[in-house]
Amino acid sequence: MKFWVLSLLLILGLPLFGSQHVILCGGPASRKWENLRVEQDRHDSWWANFVRASTMRMDEIRKSYGAGSTITWIVYKNGYLTRGRDDQKPYTSWIEEQAIKRNAQLVWINTGAQVISTINLQRDIVTFDFFGHSNRHCFMLDYGSDVMAVSQTWIHERDLEKINRRIFTKNAFCQSWGCHTGESMSAVWKRHMGFPLVGAKGKTDYAALSLGKMPTVSGEWIR
């Protein structure tokens, strides 16, 4: 590596040998429970909303940061096991195939504590993305997996202080693609981490995935 390139990387606070990226992927609602709700209140007609958004983001990262970038894909396993039983499909195996296809390091988790422990094992994180259900105060790793319309596994904004902010690069770009995160959690993230978490003011919609685009927001994206 030439000296001037090394110096530039150090000035920008970027990792020297490939960049590190983390994608957190929550699980879909159980079809068994969602079918009991009125149609306009149902979630996750397609099981793979968060998975497809994750893989699209991986493709963006490879394009922007290079093929040598390291991507750690943290996925809530129980949600896909539960939905897989509902639909009689091997969703966890399909997710593993996507990780291999995109050379991502897949880490299965089932608790918020496991997510935080996995994140804290990383170094020099350049980007962080969350795809999943959320409200203004937390990332909901599951939603309606075991109890209809209820999340039993999450990362609350009070838990953010457990994340080691020193493992992120100085100018790390972080975004939550879940609903309402920008209404409270983004501010808590910035106070603790020292840099923004882009979040939605309003609801997010994953319908744009069918057009090859990232999720949209009914209101606005805020920092």
Buried (B, 14 or more C-beta within 10 A) or exposed (E): EEEEEEEEBEEEEBBEEBBBBBBBBBBBBBBBBBEEBEEEEBBBEEBBBBBBBBBBBBEBBBEEBEEEBBBBBBBBBBBBBBBBEBBEEEBBEBBBEBBEEBEBEBBBBBBBEBBBEBBEEBEBBBBBBBBBBBBBBBBBBBBBBBEBBEBBBBBBBEBBEBBBBEBBBEEBBBBBBBBBBBBBBBBBBBEBBEBBBBBBBBEBBBEEBEEEEBBBBEBEBBB
